[in-house]
Amino acid sequence: MLKISAIISTFLVASTIAVSAFAVDFQQARSQGLVGEKPDGYVAVVSGGGDVQSIVNDVNQKRKAAYQDISQKNHQPLDVVGKLAAEKIITNLAPGEYYQNGSGKWVKK
């Protein structure tokens, strides 16, 4: 699990760089509380619509591809990789950003 955790950390750094083309939109959406992090490693719309949903779809598509790659290389189930990524992402959220707790409610960090 330590190896997977290190790979996920690398992915998170890389994904920050990879989304830089639209990072302003995603980061703004997250910091404005329009999107939040789910415990499965993906993002969802907290409030809003239109462009927010397209940002969510784009981010989730890229994350799924990265999780599948990590999953295959480490022979771990996709959901395990997603959950480990979620733990790291949620830990690193800025104050005021949203994540979904274990009961499915959106809470601010």
N, CA, C and O atoms as a printed pandas DataFrame, in Angstrom:
     atom_number atom_name residue_name chain_id  residue_number  x_coord  y_coord  z_coord
0              1         N          MET        A               1    0.809   -1.198    0.000
1              2        CA          MET        A               1    0.000    0.000    0.000
2              3         C          MET        A               1    0.851    1.260    0.000
3              4         O          MET        A               1    0.439    2.288   -0.537
4              5         N          LEU        A               2    2.038    1.187    0.600
5              6        CA          LEU        A               2    2.912    2.356    0.636
6              7         C          LEU        A               2    3.310    2.762   -0.772
7              8         O          LEU        A               2    3.378    3.952   -1.081
8              9         N          LYS        A               3    3.577    1.774   -1.635
9             10        CA          LYS        A               3    3.962    2.068   -3.015
10            11         C          LYS        A               3    2.817    2.767   -3.742
11            12         O          LYS        A               3    3.034    3.750   -4.449
12            13         N          ILE        A               4    1.603    2.260   -3.568
13            14        CA          ILE        A               4    0.446    2.875   -4.213
14            15         C          ILE        A               4    0.259    4.293   -3.708
15            16         O          ILE        A               4   -0.031    5.203   -4.484
16            17         N          SER        A               5    0.426    4.479   -2.414
17            18        CA          SER        A               5    0.282    5.815   -1.841
18            19         C          SER        A               5    1.287    6.781   -2.458
19            20         O          SER        A               5    0.950    7.929   -2.749
20            21         N          ALA        A               6    2.514    6.321   -2.657
21            22        CA          ALA        A               6    3.533    7.173   -3.277
22            23         C          ALA        A               6    3.168    7.482   -4.723
23            24         O          ALA        A               6    3.365    8.603   -5.191
24            25         N          ILE        A               7    2.639    6.489   -5.428
25            26        CA          ILE        A               7    2.241    6.699   -6.823
26            27         C          ILE        A               7    1.085    7.686   -6.894
27            28         O          ILE        A               7    1.059    8.553   -7.768
28            29         N          ILE        A               8    0.129    7.557   -5.978
29            30        CA          ILE        A               8   -1.000    8.483   -5.970
30            31         C          ILE        A               8   -0.525    9.900   -5.677
31            32         O          ILE        A               8   -1.021   10.859   -6.269
32            33         N          SER        A               9    0.426   10.034   -4.774
33            34        CA          SER        A               9    0.969   11.365   -4.493
34            35         C          SER        A               9    1.592   11.956   -5.742
35            36         O          SER        A               9    1.415   13.140   -6.030
36            37         N          THR        A              10    2.319   11.139   -6.484
37            38        CA          THR        A              10    2.910   11.590   -7.740
38            39         C          THR        A              10    1.821   11.987   -8.721
39            40         O          THR        A              10    1.933   13.003   -9.407
40            41         N          PHE        A              11    0.754   11.170   -8.787
41            42        CA          PHE        A              11   -0.363   11.475   -9.674
42            43         C          PHE        A              11   -0.997   12.804   -9.308
43            44         O          PHE        A              11   -1.321   13.600  -10.189
44            45         N          LEU        A              12   -1.178   13.051   -8.020
45            46        CA          LEU        A              12   -1.832   14.282   -7.605
46            47         C          LEU        A              12   -1.023   15.501   -8.015
47            48         O          LEU        A              12   -1.583   16.513   -8.436
48            49         N          VAL        A              13    0.295   15.404   -7.893
49            50        CA          VAL        A              13    1.139   16.502   -8.343
50            51         C          VAL        A              13    1.014   16.646   -9.855
51            52         O          VAL        A              13    0.870   17.758  -10.363
52            53         N          ALA        A              14    1.068   15.535  -10.569
53            54        CA          ALA        A              14    0.976   15.566  -12.029
54            55         C          ALA        A              14   -0.396   16.069  -12.470
55            56         O          ALA        A              14   -0.498   16.819  -13.441
56            57         N          SER        A              15   -1.448   15.663  -11.766
57            58        CA          SER        A              15   -2.785   16.085  -12.178
58            59         C          SER        A              15   -2.975   17.579  -11.969
59            60         O          SER        A              15   -3.720   18.222  -12.710
60            61         N          THR        A              16   -2.319   18.123  -10.984
61            62        CA          THR        A              16   -2.381   19.564  -10.782
62            63         C          THR        A              16   -1.754   20.275  -11.970
63            64         O          THR        A              16   -2.243   21.307  -12.431
64            65         N          ILE        A              17   -0.669   19.701  -12.451
65            66        CA          ILE        A              17   -0.012   20.281  -13.623
66            67         C          ILE        A              17   -0.864   20.036  -14.858
67            68         O          ILE        A              17   -1.033   20.929  -15.689
68            69         N          ALA        A              18   -1.410   18.807  -14.981
69            70        CA          ALA        A              18   -2.168   18.446  -16.174
70            71         C          ALA        A              18   -3.426   19.289  -16.346
71            72         O          ALA        A              18   -3.834   19.562  -17.474
72            73         N          VAL        A              19   -4.049   19.706  -15.240
73            74        CA          VAL        A              19   -5.278   20.481  -15.356
74            75         C          VAL        A              19   -5.004   21.979  -15.405
75            76         O          VAL        A              19   -5.929   22.790  -15.362
76            77         N          SER        A              20   -3.715   22.340  -15.497
77            78        CA          SER        A              20   -3.406   23.758  -15.464
78            79         C          SER        A              20   -4.013   24.516  -16.639
79            80         O          SER        A              20   -4.223   25.725  -16.544
80            81         N          ALA        A              21   -4.299   23.830  -17.748
81            82        CA          ALA        A              21   -4.904   24.501  -18.888
82            83         C          ALA        A              21   -6.274   25.063  -18.526
83            84         O          ALA        A              21   -6.691   26.096  -19.050
84            85         N          PHE        A              22   -6.968   24.372  -17.623
85            86        CA          PHE        A              22   -8.264   24.870  -17.185
86            87         C          PHE        A              22   -8.294   25.003  -15.674
87            88         O          PHE        A              22   -9.366   25.079  -15.074
88            89         N          ALA        A              23   -7.112   25.030  -15.054
89            90        CA          ALA        A              23   -7.031   25.056  -13.594
90            91         C          ALA        A              23   -7.758   26.245  -13.004
91            92         O          ALA        A              23   -8.343   26.137  -11.926
92            93         N          VAL        A              24   -7.733   27.353  -13.674
93            94        CA          VAL        A              24   -8.421   28.520  -13.133
94            95         C          VAL        A              24   -9.897   28.198  -12.970
95            96         O          VAL        A              24  -10.484   28.498  -11.930
96            97         N          ASP        A              25  -10.496   27.602  -13.969
97            98        CA          ASP        A              25  -11.910   27.260  -13.882
98            99         C          ASP        A              25  -12.183   26.237  -12.781
99           100         O          ASP        A              25  -13.087   26.421  -11.965
100          101         N          PHE        A              26  -11.389   25.147  -12.762
101          102        CA          PHE        A              26  -11.610   24.110  -11.761
102          103         C          PHE        A              26  -11.310   24.633  -10.362
103          104         O          PHE        A              26  -12.095   24.426   -9.436
104          105         N          GLN        A              27  -10.183   25.304  -10.210
105          106        CA          GLN        A              27   -9.829   25.824   -8.894
106          107         C          GLN        A              27  -10.842   26.859   -8.414
107          108         O          GLN        A              27  -11.207   26.888   -7.239
108          109         N          GLN        A              28  -11.286   27.697   -9.329
109          110        CA          GLN        A              28  -12.296   28.691   -8.944
110          111         C          GLN        A              28  -13.593   28.000   -8.545
111          112         O          GLN        A              28  -14.220   28.372   -7.553
112          113         N          ALA        A              29  -13.991   26.997   -9.315
113          114        CA          ALA        A              29  -15.222   26.268   -9.004
114          115         C          ALA        A              29  -15.108   25.597   -7.637
115          116         O          ALA        A              29  -16.061   25.600   -6.858
116          117         N          ARG        A              30  -13.942   25.024   -7.349
117          118        CA          ARG        A              30  -13.758   24.354   -6.052
118          119         C          ARG        A              30  -13.710   25.371   -4.926
119          120         O          ARG        A              30  -14.345   25.178   -3.889
120          121         N          SER        A              31  -12.964   26.450   -5.117
121          122        CA          SER        A              31  -12.843   27.444   -4.038
122          123         C          SER        A              31  -14.143   28.217   -3.806
123          124         O          SER        A              31  -14.370   28.743   -2.717
124          125         N          GLN        A              32  -14.998   28.285   -4.837
125          126        CA          GLN        A              32  -16.290   28.962   -4.689
126          127         C          GLN        A              32  -17.380   28.022   -4.164
127          128         O          GLN        A              32  -18.525   28.434   -3.982
128          129         N          GLY        A              33  -17.017   26.766   -3.924
129          130        CA          GLY        A              33  -17.987   25.813   -3.379
130          131         C          GLY        A              33  -18.942   25.257   -4.415
131          132         O          GLY        A              33  -19.992   24.718   -4.063
132          133         N          LEU        A              34  -18.598   25.378   -5.685
133          134        CA          LEU        A              34  -19.460   24.852   -6.741
134          135         C          LEU        A              34  -19.232   23.361   -6.952
135          136         O          LEU        A              34  -20.150   22.644   -7.349
136          137         N          VAL        A              35  -18.022   22.891   -6.691
137          138        CA          VAL        A              35  -17.698   21.466   -6.807
138          139         C          VAL        A              35  -17.039   21.011   -5.524
139          140         O          VAL        A              35  -16.460   21.804   -4.782
140          141         N          GLY        A              36  -17.140   19.713   -5.281
141          142        CA          GLY        A              36  -16.533   19.150   -4.089
142          143         C          GLY        A              36  -15.939   17.785   -4.372
143          144         O          GLY        A              36  -16.198   17.172   -5.407
144          145         N          GLU        A              37  -15.145   17.330   -3.436
145          146        CA          GLU        A              37  -14.468   16.036   -3.562
146          147         C          GLU        A              37  -15.299   14.941   -2.915
147          148         O          GLU        A              37  -15.824   15.106   -1.814
148          149         N          LYS        A              38  -15.411   13.816   -3.620
149          150        CA          LYS        A              38  -16.166   12.677   -3.103
150          151         C          LYS        A              38  -15.194   11.646   -2.521
151          152         O          LYS        A              38  -14.013   11.652   -2.871
152          153         N          PRO        A              39  -15.671   10.768   -1.644
153          154        CA          PRO        A              39  -14.779    9.776   -1.030
154          155         C          PRO        A              39  -14.301    8.686   -1.988
155          156         O          PRO        A              39  -13.466    7.861   -1.617
156          157         N          ASP        A              40  -14.819    8.677   -3.206
157          158        CA          ASP        A              40  -14.363    7.677   -4.181
158          159         C          ASP        A              40  -13.246    8.204   -5.089
159          160         O          ASP        A              40  -12.799    7.505   -5.998
160          161         N          GLY        A              41  -12.798    9.444   -4.836
161          162        CA          GLY        A              41  -11.695    9.995   -5.618
162          163         C          GLY        A              41  -12.127   10.847   -6.798
163          164         O          GLY        A              41  -11.292   11.301   -7.580
164          165         N          TYR        A              42  -13.414   11.064   -6.929
165          166        CA          TYR        A              42  -13.918   11.871   -8.024
166          167         C          TYR        A              42  -14.557   13.146   -7.465
167          168         O          TYR        A              42  -14.743   13.278   -6.255
168          169         N          VAL        A              43  -14.889   14.075   -8.354
169          170        CA          VAL        A              43  -15.526   15.319   -7.939
170          171         C          VAL        A              43  -16.982   15.304   -8.386
171          172         O          VAL        A              43  -17.370   14.536   -9.265
172          173         N          ALA        A              44  -17.776   16.167   -7.765
173          174        CA          ALA        A              44  -19.187   16.282   -8.117
174          175         C          ALA        A              44  -19.614   17.734   -7.949
175          176         O          ALA        A              44  -18.952   18.522   -7.273
176          177         N          VAL        A              45  -20.713   18.059   -8.568
177          178        CA          VAL        A              45  -21.283   19.397   -8.449
178          179         C          VAL        A              45  -21.936   19.526   -7.070
179          180         O          VAL        A              45  -22.756   18.694   -6.684
180          181         N          VAL        A              46  -21.568   20.560   -6.347
181          182        CA          VAL        A              46  -22.213   20.859   -5.067
182          183         C          VAL        A              46  -23.387   21.789   -5.320
183          184         O          VAL        A              46  -24.479   21.586   -4.789
184          185         N          SER        A              47  -23.156   22.809   -6.134
185          186        CA          SER        A              47  -24.213   23.720   -6.553
186          187         C          SER        A              47  -23.801   24.319   -7.897
187          188         O          SER        A              47  -22.620   24.339   -8.243
188          189         N          GLY        A              48  -24.755   24.789   -8.622
189          190        CA          GLY        A              48  -24.446   25.357   -9.932
190          191         C          GLY        A              48  -24.824   24.394  -11.035
191          192         O          GLY        A              48  -25.439   23.360  -10.778
192          193         N          GLY        A              49  -24.471   24.718  -12.222
193          194        CA          GLY        A              49  -24.802   23.879  -13.366
194          195         C          GLY        A              49  -24.036   24.353  -14.578
195          196         O          GLY        A              49  -23.039   25.062  -14.443
196          197         N          GLY        A              50  -24.479   23.978  -15.743
197          198        CA          GLY        A              50  -23.855   24.406  -16.987
198          199         C          GLY        A              50  -22.392   24.066  -17.067
199          200         O          GLY        A              50  -22.029   22.892  -17.139
200          201         N          ASP        A              51  -21.539   25.079  -17.054
201          202        CA          ASP        A              51  -20.101   24.873  -17.174
202          203         C          ASP        A              51  -19.533   24.055  -16.027
203          204         O          ASP        A              51  -18.548   23.338  -16.203
204          205         N          VAL        A              52  -20.142   24.157  -14.859
205          206        CA          VAL        A              52  -19.640   23.425  -13.698
206          207         C          VAL        A              52  -19.705   21.923  -13.970
207          208         O          VAL        A              52  -18.760   21.201  -13.654
208          209         N          GLN        A              53  -20.789   21.450  -14.542
209          210        CA          GLN        A              53  -20.907   20.018  -14.830
210          211         C          GLN        A              53  -19.877   19.584  -15.864
211          212         O          GLN        A              53  -19.345   18.478  -15.769
212          213         N          SER        A              54  -19.588   20.423  -16.840
213          214        CA          SER        A              54  -18.588   20.044  -17.845
214          215         C          SER        A              54  -17.191   19.999  -17.234
215          216         O          SER        A              54  -16.373   19.167  -17.626
216          217         N          ILE        A              55  -16.912   20.874  -16.290
217          218        CA          ILE        A              55  -15.627   20.829  -15.578
218          219         C          ILE        A              55  -15.524   19.526  -14.791
219          220         O          ILE        A              55  -14.497   18.849  -14.826
220          221         N          VAL        A              56  -16.595   19.182  -14.083
221          222        CA          VAL        A              56  -16.630   17.940  -13.299
222          223         C          VAL        A              56  -16.408   16.734  -14.214
223          224         O          VAL        A              56  -15.621   15.845  -13.889
224          225         N          ASN        A              57  -17.091   16.704  -15.341
225          226        CA          ASN        A              57  -16.950   15.574  -16.266
226          227         C          ASN        A              57  -15.513   15.450  -16.769
227          228         O          ASN        A              57  -14.973   14.347  -16.858
228          229         N          ASP        A              58  -14.902   16.580  -17.095
229          230        CA          ASP        A              58  -13.534   16.570  -17.607
230          231         C          ASP        A              58  -12.551   16.082  -16.544
231          232         O          ASP        A              58  -11.697   15.239  -16.819
232          233         N          VAL        A              59  -12.674   16.610  -15.344
233          234        CA          VAL        A              59  -11.770   16.210  -14.261
234          235         C          VAL        A              59  -11.950   14.723  -13.954
235          236         O          VAL        A              59  -10.967   14.000  -13.793
236          237         N          ASN        A              60  -13.194   14.269  -13.874
237          238        CA          ASN        A              60  -13.434   12.861  -13.544
238          239         C          ASN        A              60  -12.924   11.917  -14.627
239          240         O          ASN        A              60  -12.425   10.833  -14.324
240          241         N          GLN        A              61  -13.047   12.320  -15.865
241          242        CA          GLN        A              61  -12.542   11.492  -16.964
242          243         C          GLN        A              61  -11.024   11.331  -16.854
243          244         O          GLN        A              61  -10.502   10.231  -17.036
244          245         N          LYS        A              62  -10.325   12.414  -16.561
245          246        CA          LYS        A              62   -8.866   12.356  -16.434
246          247         C          LYS        A              62   -8.446   11.570  -15.196
247          248         O          LYS        A              62   -7.477   10.812  -15.228
248          249         N          ARG        A              63   -9.186   11.759  -14.109
249          250        CA          ARG        A              63   -8.855   11.006  -12.896
250          251         C          ARG        A              63   -9.076    9.511  -13.108
251          252         O          ARG        A              63   -8.259    8.695  -12.680
252          253         N          LYS        A              64  -10.179    9.149  -13.767
253          254        CA          LYS        A              64  -10.458    7.729  -13.986
254          255         C          LYS        A              64   -9.349    7.079  -14.805
255          256         O          LYS        A              64   -8.929    5.962  -14.504
256          257         N          ALA        A              65   -8.880    7.760  -15.823
257          258        CA          ALA        A              65   -7.795    7.218  -16.641
258          259         C          ALA        A              65   -6.532    7.029  -15.795
259          260         O          ALA        A              65   -5.844    6.016  -15.920
260          261         N          ALA        A              66   -6.236    7.996  -14.946
261          262        CA          ALA        A              66   -5.050    7.898  -14.086
262          263         C          ALA        A              66   -5.218    6.782  -13.066
263          264         O          ALA        A              66   -4.281    6.024  -12.815
264          265         N          TYR        A              67   -6.406    6.675  -12.474
265          266        CA          TYR        A              67   -6.649    5.613  -11.487
266          267         C          TYR        A              67   -6.549    4.239  -12.130
267          268         O          TYR        A              67   -6.014    3.308  -11.527
268          269         N          GLN        A              68   -7.063    4.102  -13.362
269          270        CA          GLN        A              68   -6.984    2.815  -14.057
270          271         C          GLN        A              68   -5.533    2.438  -14.322
271          272         O          GLN        A              68   -5.158    1.272  -14.196
272          273         N          ASP        A              69   -4.727    3.405  -14.683
273          274        CA          ASP        A              69   -3.315    3.157  -14.936
274          275         C          ASP        A              69   -2.622    2.693  -13.654
275          276         O          ASP        A              69   -1.883    1.709  -13.661
276          277         N          ILE        A              70   -2.863    3.403  -12.568
277          278        CA          ILE        A              70   -2.257    3.039  -11.272
278          279         C          ILE        A              70   -2.763    1.670  -10.837
279          280         O          ILE        A              70   -1.992    0.848  -10.342
280          281         N          SER        A              71   -4.048    1.426  -11.020
281          282        CA          SER        A              71   -4.656    0.152  -10.637
282          283         C          SER        A              71   -4.008   -1.021  -11.374
283          284         O          SER        A              71   -3.667   -2.036  -10.765
284          285         N          GLN        A              72   -3.844   -0.873  -12.667
285          286        CA          GLN        A              72   -3.262   -1.956  -13.466
286          287         C          GLN        A              72   -1.796   -2.183  -13.121
287          288         O          GLN        A              72   -1.347   -3.326  -13.034
288          289         N          LYS        A              73   -1.060   -1.116  -12.927
289          290        CA          LYS        A              73    0.370   -1.255  -12.628
290          291         C          LYS        A              73    0.619   -1.868  -11.259
291          292         O          LYS        A              73    1.652   -2.502  -11.042
292          293         N          ASN        A              74   -0.318   -1.684  -10.332
293          294        CA          ASN        A              74   -0.119   -2.156   -8.959
294          295         C          ASN        A              74   -1.033   -3.304   -8.574
295          296         O          ASN        A              74   -1.046   -3.737   -7.421
296          297         N          HIS        A              75   -1.795   -3.795   -9.536
297          298        CA          HIS        A              75   -2.686   -4.933   -9.303
298          299         C          HIS        A              75   -3.594   -4.698   -8.096
299          300         O          HIS        A              75   -3.755   -5.560   -7.232
300          301         N          GLN        A              76   -4.169   -3.526   -8.069
301          302        CA          GLN        A              76   -5.101   -3.170   -7.000
302          303         C          GLN        A              76   -6.427   -2.773   -7.636
303          304         O          GLN        A              76   -6.445   -2.219   -8.735
304          305         N          PRO        A              77   -7.532   -3.049   -6.962
305          306        CA          PRO        A              77   -8.830   -2.659   -7.519
306          307         C          PRO        A              77   -8.927   -1.147   -7.730
307          308         O          PRO        A              77   -8.350   -0.358   -6.982
308          309         N          LEU        A              78   -9.654   -0.779   -8.744
309          310        CA          LEU        A              78   -9.828    0.631   -9.092
310          311         C          LEU        A              78  -10.415    1.431   -7.925
311          312         O          LEU        A              78  -10.001    2.564   -7.676
312          313         N          ASP        A              79  -11.375    0.841   -7.213
313          314        CA          ASP        A              79  -12.000    1.582   -6.114
314          315         C          ASP        A              79  -11.031    1.832   -4.962
315          316         O          ASP        A              79  -11.146    2.837   -4.261
316          317         N          VAL        A              80  -10.086    0.928   -4.767
317          318        CA          VAL        A              80   -9.078    1.131   -3.713
318          319         C          VAL        A              80   -8.182    2.317   -4.079
319          320         O          VAL        A              80   -7.873    3.153   -3.230
320          321         N          VAL        A              81   -7.775    2.381   -5.322
321          322        CA          VAL        A              81   -6.935    3.498   -5.777
322          323         C          VAL        A              81   -7.701    4.814   -5.628
323          324         O          VAL        A              81   -7.146    5.806   -5.157
324          325         N          GLY        A              82   -8.968    4.823   -6.026
325          326        CA          GLY        A              82   -9.778    6.035   -5.913
326          327         C          GLY        A              82   -9.926    6.490   -4.466
327          328         O          GLY        A              82   -9.825    7.680   -4.170
328          329         N          LYS        A              83  -10.166    5.539   -3.569
329          330        CA          LYS        A              83  -10.324    5.895   -2.154
330          331         C          LYS        A              83   -9.030    6.444   -1.562
331          332         O          LYS        A              83   -9.056    7.398   -0.785
332          333         N          LEU        A              84   -7.895    5.841   -1.931
333          334        CA          LEU        A              84   -6.609    6.359   -1.442
334          335         C          LEU        A              84   -6.350    7.765   -1.980
335          336         O          LEU        A              84   -5.855    8.633   -1.261
336          337         N          ALA        A              85   -6.685    7.977   -3.237
337          338        CA          ALA        A              85   -6.516    9.312   -3.823
338          339         C          ALA        A              85   -7.417   10.321   -3.110
339          340         O          ALA        A              85   -6.994   11.439   -2.818
340          341         N          ALA        A              86   -8.657    9.922   -2.833
341          342        CA          ALA        A              86   -9.602   10.816   -2.155
342          343         C          ALA        A              86   -9.069   11.244   -0.789
343          344         O          ALA        A              86   -9.172   12.411   -0.412
344          345         N          GLU        A              87   -8.499   10.288   -0.053
345          346        CA          GLU        A              87   -7.955   10.623    1.268
346          347         C          GLU        A              87   -6.896   11.713    1.150
347          348         O          GLU        A              87   -6.876   12.659    1.937
348          349         N          LYS        A              88   -6.019   11.574    0.163
349          350        CA          LYS        A              88   -4.952   12.566   -0.009
350          351         C          LYS        A              88   -5.505   13.903   -0.501
351          352         O          LYS        A              88   -5.092   14.966   -0.038
352          353         N          ILE        A              89   -6.433   13.835   -1.433
353          354        CA          ILE        A              89   -7.003   15.079   -1.974
354          355         C          ILE        A              89   -7.734   15.837   -0.873
355          356         O          ILE        A              89   -7.545   17.043   -0.717
356          357         N          ILE        A              90   -8.564   15.141   -0.113
357          358        CA          ILE        A              90   -9.357   15.785    0.935
358          359         C          ILE        A              90   -8.445   16.347    2.029
359          360         O          ILE        A              90   -8.695   17.430    2.557
360          361         N          THR        A              91   -7.405   15.616    2.358
361          362        CA          THR        A              91   -6.444   16.114    3.352
362          363         C          THR        A              91   -5.835   17.441    2.911
363          364         O          THR        A              91   -5.565   18.316    3.734
364          365         N          ASN        A              92   -5.626   17.578    1.617
365          366        CA          ASN        A              92   -4.952   18.774    1.099
366          367         C          ASN        A              92   -5.906   19.885    0.656
367          368         O          ASN        A              92   -5.451   20.889    0.109
368          369         N          LEU        A              93   -7.205   19.734    0.875
369          370        CA          LEU        A              93   -8.135   20.809    0.517
370          371         C          LEU        A              93   -7.862   22.047    1.353
371          372         O          LEU        A              93   -7.430   21.960    2.503
372          373         N          ALA        A              94   -8.118   23.182    0.762
373          374        CA          ALA        A              94   -7.980   24.447    1.478
374          375         C          ALA        A              94   -9.208   24.660    2.369
375          376         O          ALA        A              94  -10.283   24.133    2.083
376          377         N          PRO        A              95   -9.047   25.418    3.427
377          378        CA          PRO        A              95  -10.209   25.733    4.263
378          379         C          PRO        A              95  -11.325   26.361    3.422
379          380         O          PRO        A              95  -11.079   27.229    2.584
380          381         N          GLY        A              96  -12.549   25.902    3.665
381          382        CA          GLY        A              96  -13.703   26.422    2.940
382          383         C          GLY        A              96  -14.096   25.597    1.729
383          384         O          GLY        A              96  -15.186   25.778    1.186
384          385         N          GLU        A              97  -13.208   24.674    1.286
385          386        CA          GLU        A              97  -13.543   23.822    0.145
386          387         C          GLU        A              97  -14.376   22.635    0.633
387          388         O          GLU        A              97  -14.264   22.211    1.783
388          389         N          TYR        A              98  -15.207   22.112   -0.260
389          390        CA          TYR        A              98  -16.160   21.074    0.118
390          391         C          TYR        A              98  -15.663   19.662   -0.174
391          392         O          TYR        A              98  -14.929   19.420   -1.132
392          393         N          TYR        A              99  -16.089   18.744    0.686
393          394        CA          TYR        A              99  -15.921   17.312    0.440
394          395         C          TYR        A              99  -17.154   16.597    0.990
395          396         O          TYR        A              99  -17.872   17.126    1.838
396          397         N          GLN        A             100  -17.376   15.411    0.499
397          398        CA          GLN        A             100  -18.528   14.619    0.919
398          399         C          GLN        A             100  -18.087   13.692    2.050
399          400         O          GLN        A             100  -17.116   12.949    1.910
400          401         N          ASN        A             101  -18.807   13.741    3.168
401          402        CA          ASN        A             101  -18.434   12.883    4.291
402          403         C          ASN        A             101  -19.008   11.476    4.108
403          404         O          ASN        A             101  -19.649   11.184    3.099
404          405         N          GLY        A             102  -18.773   10.625    5.080
405          406        CA          GLY        A             102  -19.193    9.227    4.998
406          407         C          GLY        A             102  -20.682    9.027    4.868
407          408         O          GLY        A             102  -21.123    7.993    4.364
408          409         N          SER        A             103  -21.477    9.999    5.314
409          410        CA          SER        A             103  -22.934    9.866    5.194
410          411         C          SER        A             103  -23.463   10.555    3.937
411          412         O          SER        A             103  -24.674   10.637    3.733
412          413         N          GLY        A             104  -22.553   11.048    3.098
413          414        CA          GLY        A             104  -22.961   11.633    1.826
414          415         C          GLY        A             104  -23.295   13.115    1.868
415          416         O          GLY        A             104  -23.759   13.673    0.874
416          417         N          LYS        A             105  -23.067   13.755    2.997
417          418        CA          LYS        A             105  -23.350   15.183    3.114
418          419         C          LYS        A             105  -22.119   15.996    2.722
419          420         O          LYS        A             105  -20.983   15.601    2.986
420          421         N          TRP        A             106  -22.370   17.138    2.087
421          422        CA          TRP        A             106  -21.288   18.047    1.741
422          423         C          TRP        A             106  -20.922   18.851    2.970
423          424         O          TRP        A             106  -21.786   19.445    3.615
424          425         N          VAL        A             107  -19.636   18.869    3.294
425          426        CA          VAL        A             107  -19.150   19.638    4.430
426          427         C          VAL        A             107  -17.958   20.476    3.977
427          428         O          VAL        A             107  -17.223   20.101    3.063
428          429         N          LYS        A             108  -17.787   21.613    4.633
429          430        CA          LYS        A             108  -16.631   22.469    4.349
430          431         C          LYS        A             108  -15.459   22.035    5.193
431          432         O          LYS        A             108  -15.616   21.689    6.364
432          433         N          LYS        A             109  -14.303   22.053    4.605
433          434        CA          LYS        A             109  -13.103   21.739    5.374
434          435         C          LYS        A             109  -12.755   22.931    6.246
435          436         O          LYS        A             109  -11.772   22.890    6.985
